[in-house]
Amino acid sequence: MAVSLQSIYEEYEPYGFIIIAAYAEDTSRSEPDTADLAAWADYYDMTFPVVADGRFRATGAYDVDRRHPSAYLIGPGAEVIARDEGIDTDAIEAVLPTPYP
């Protein structure tokens, strides 16, 4: 996906879209603490939520081949709608809770 997650978030957040970044481990391979999460978000200029994912529990639920980083478009009922390069504006707009203009 060539467009940054931040720009996607800014475009679609007013229509009910949310991005949550899951950060599994810090540079010492430990679960990140609040300071690690804040530093990661600041480094990548993210204004959407960044959460700790110790032991890869959340990402492991969707990442079959354990490739990181990965992106998923998850729709209602926690169904994976698209993954990585398959995420495009058409896929996002199809699952928005509020219609996109």
C-alpha positions as protocol buffer text, in pm:
chain_id: "A"
residue {
  index: 1
  type: MET
  ca { x: 0 y: 0 z: 0 }
}
residue {
  index: 2
  type: ALA
  ca { x: 171 y: 315 z: -122 }
}
residue {
  index: 3
  type: VAL
  ca { x: -38 y: 560 z: 80 }
}
residue {
  index: 4
  type: SER
  ca { x: 58 y: 602 z: 445 }
}
residue {
  index: 5
  type: LEU
  ca { x: -165 y: 465 z: 717 }
}
residue {
  index: 6
  type: GLN
  ca { x: -180 y: 812 z: 868 }
}
residue {
  index: 7
  type: SER
  ca { x: -321 y: 968 z: 550 }
}
residue {
  index: 8
  type: ILE
  ca { x: -577 y: 687 z: 521 }
}
residue {
  index: 9
  type: TYR
  ca { x: -678 y: 743 z: 883 }
}
residue {
  index: 10
  type: GLU
  ca { x: -716 y: 1117 z: 829 }
}
residue {
  index: 11
  type: GLU
  ca { x: -929 y: 1063 z: 517 }
}
residue {
  index: 12
  type: TYR
  ca { x: -1168 y: 801 z: 654 }
}
residue {
  index: 13
  type: GLU
  ca { x: -1180 y: 854 z: 1033 }
}
residue {
  index: 14
  type: PRO
  ca { x: -1471 y: 1102 z: 1007 }
}
residue {
  index: 15
  type: TYR
  ca { x: -1674 y: 819 z: 847 }
}
residue {
  index: 16
  type: GLY
  ca { x: -1621 y: 569 z: 1128 }
}
residue {
  index: 17
  type: PHE
  ca { x: -1295 y: 410 z: 1012 }
}
residue {
  index: 18
  type: ILE
  ca { x: -1026 y: 345 z: 1270 }
}
residue {
  index: 19
  type: ILE
  ca { x: -672 y: 218 z: 1255 }
}
residue {
  index: 20
  type: ILE
  ca { x: -513 y: 47 z: 1552 }
}
residue {
  index: 21
  type: ALA
  ca { x: -142 y: -27 z: 1529 }
}
residue {
  index: 22
  type: ALA
  ca { x: -28 y: -333 z: 1723 }
}
residue {
  index: 23
  type: TYR
  ca { x: 334 y: -319 z: 1836 }
}
residue {
  index: 24
  type: ALA
  ca { x: 452 y: -660 z: 1957 }
}
residue {
  index: 25
  type: GLU
  ca { x: 803 y: -605 z: 2086 }
}
residue {
  index: 26
  type: ASP
  ca { x: 1060 y: -334 z: 2143 }
}
residue {
  index: 27
  type: THR
  ca { x: 1421 y: -336 z: 2025 }
}
residue {
  index: 28
  type: SER
  ca { x: 1518 y: -577 z: 2305 }
}
residue {
  index: 29
  type: ARG
  ca { x: 1241 y: -818 z: 2198 }
}
residue {
  index: 30
  type: SER
  ca { x: 1039 y: -739 z: 2512 }
}
residue {
  index: 31
  type: GLU
  ca { x: 676 y: -634 z: 2526 }
}
residue {
  index: 32
  type: PRO
  ca { x: 668 y: -258 z: 2470 }
}
residue {
  index: 33
  type: ASP
  ca { x: 573 y: -28 z: 2754 }
}
residue {
  index: 34
  type: THR
  ca { x: 380 y: 299 z: 2728 }
}
residue {
  index: 35
  type: ALA
  ca { x: 697 y: 498 z: 2654 }
}
residue {
  index: 36
  type: ASP
  ca { x: 790 y: 258 z: 2369 }
}
residue {
  index: 37
  type: LEU
  ca { x: 442 y: 290 z: 2219 }
}
residue {
  index: 38
  type: ALA
  ca { x: 449 y: 669 z: 2237 }
}
residue {
  index: 39
  type: ALA
  ca { x: 799 y: 685 z: 2085 }
}
residue {
  index: 40
  type: TRP
  ca { x: 696 y: 453 z: 1800 }
}
residue {
  index: 41
  type: ALA
  ca { x: 386 y: 659 z: 1727 }
}
residue {
  index: 42
  type: ASP
  ca { x: 587 y: 982 z: 1736 }
}
residue {
  index: 43
  type: TYR
  ca { x: 860 y: 841 z: 1511 }
}
residue {
  index: 44
  type: TYR
  ca { x: 606 y: 739 z: 1246 }
}
residue {
  index: 45
  type: ASP
  ca { x: 381 y: 1046 z: 1299 }
}
residue {
  index: 46
  type: MET
  ca { x: 80 y: 833 z: 1396 }
}
residue {
  index: 47
  type: THR
  ca { x: -219 y: 996 z: 1561 }
}
residue {
  index: 48
  type: PHE
  ca { x: -427 y: 677 z: 1573 }
}
residue {
  index: 49
  type: PRO
  ca { x: -409 y: 431 z: 1866 }
}
residue {
  index: 50
  type: VAL
  ca { x: -95 y: 220 z: 1911 }
}
residue {
  index: 51
  type: VAL
  ca { x: -132 y: -75 z: 2147 }
}
residue {
  index: 52
  type: ALA
  ca { x: 103 y: -339 z: 2289 }
}
residue {
  index: 53
  type: ASP
  ca { x: 56 y: -689 z: 2147 }
}
residue {
  index: 54
  type: GLY
  ca { x: 265 y: -904 z: 2378 }
}
residue {
  index: 55
  type: ARG
  ca { x: 335 y: -1251 z: 2248 }
}
residue {
  index: 56
  type: PHE
  ca { x: 178 y: -1150 z: 1913 }
}
residue {
  index: 57
  type: ARG
  ca { x: -169 y: -1253 z: 2033 }
}
residue {
  index: 58
  type: ALA
  ca { x: -367 y: -1006 z: 1822 }
}
residue {
  index: 59
  type: THR
  ca { x: -144 y: -1013 z: 1516 }
}
residue {
  index: 60
  type: GLY
  ca { x: -113 y: -1391 z: 1541 }
}
residue {
  index: 61
  type: ALA
  ca { x: -490 y: -1423 z: 1516 }
}
residue {
  index: 62
  type: TYR
  ca { x: -479 y: -1274 z: 1165 }
}
residue {
  index: 63
  type: ASP
  ca { x: -122 y: -1327 z: 1042 }
}
residue {
  index: 64
  type: VAL
  ca { x: -104 y: -1676 z: 901 }
}
residue {
  index: 65
  type: ASP
  ca { x: 262 y: -1656 z: 791 }
}
residue {
  index: 66
  type: ARG
  ca { x: 378 y: -1437 z: 1083 }
}
residue {
  index: 67
  type: ARG
  ca { x: 510 y: -1169 z: 847 }
}
residue {
  index: 68
  type: HIS
  ca { x: 555 y: -831 z: 1009 }
}
residue {
  index: 69
  type: PRO
  ca { x: 464 y: -561 z: 961 }
}
residue {
  index: 70
  type: SER
  ca { x: 131 y: -649 z: 808 }
}
residue {
  index: 71
  type: ALA
  ca { x: -191 y: -457 z: 760 }
}
residue {
  index: 72
  type: TYR
  ca { x: -546 y: -594 z: 772 }
}
residue {
  index: 73
  type: LEU
  ca { x: -882 y: -445 z: 687 }
}
residue {
  index: 74
  type: ILE
  ca { x: -1115 y: -603 z: 941 }
}
residue {
  index: 75
  type: GLY
  ca { x: -1485 y: -558 z: 896 }
}
residue {
  index: 76
  type: PRO
  ca { x: -1789 y: -625 z: 1110 }
}
residue {
  index: 77
  type: GLY
  ca { x: -1769 y: -950 z: 1305 }
}
residue {
  index: 78
  type: ALA
  ca { x: -1385 y: -937 z: 1297 }
}
residue {
  index: 79
  type: GLU
  ca { x: -1386 y: -1071 z: 941 }
}
residue {
  index: 80
  type: VAL
  ca { x: -1067 y: -1004 z: 743 }
}
residue {
  index: 81
  type: ILE
  ca { x: -1179 y: -813 z: 435 }
}
residue {
  index: 82
  type: ALA
  ca { x: -836 y: -753 z: 282 }
}
residue {
  index: 83
  type: ARG
  ca { x: -470 y: -782 z: 369 }
}
residue {
  index: 84
  type: ASP
  ca { x: -162 y: -575 z: 287 }
}
residue {
  index: 85
  type: GLU
  ca { x: -160 y: -481 z: -83 }
}
residue {
  index: 86
  type: GLY
  ca { x: -525 y: -586 z: -115 }
}
residue {
  index: 87
  type: ILE
  ca { x: -633 y: -294 z: 100 }
}
residue {
  index: 88
  type: ASP
  ca { x: -745 y: -12 z: -123 }
}
residue {
  index: 89
  type: THR
  ca { x: -991 y: 274 z: -108 }
}
residue {
  index: 90
  type: ASP
  ca { x: -1270 y: 65 z: -263 }
}
residue {
  index: 91
  type: ALA
  ca { x: -1232 y: -202 z: 8 }
}
residue {
  index: 92
  type: ILE
  ca { x: -1227 y: 60 z: 284 }
}
residue {
  index: 93
  type: GLU
  ca { x: -1526 y: 252 z: 151 }
}
residue {
  index: 94
  type: ALA
  ca { x: -1729 y: -70 z: 118 }
}
residue {
  index: 95
  type: VAL
  ca { x: -1715 y: -136 z: 493 }
}
residue {
  index: 96
  type: LEU
  ca { x: -1745 y: 217 z: 635 }
}
residue {
  index: 97
  type: PRO
  ca { x: -2028 y: 248 z: 890 }
}
residue {
  index: 98
  type: THR
  ca { x: -2106 y: 597 z: 758 }
}
residue {
  index: 99
  type: PRO
  ca { x: -2126 y: 630 z: 377 }
}
residue {
  index: 100
  type: TYR
  ca { x: -1832 y: 804 z: 214 }
}
residue {
  index: 101
  type: PRO
  ca { x: -1934 y: 1092 z: -11 }
}
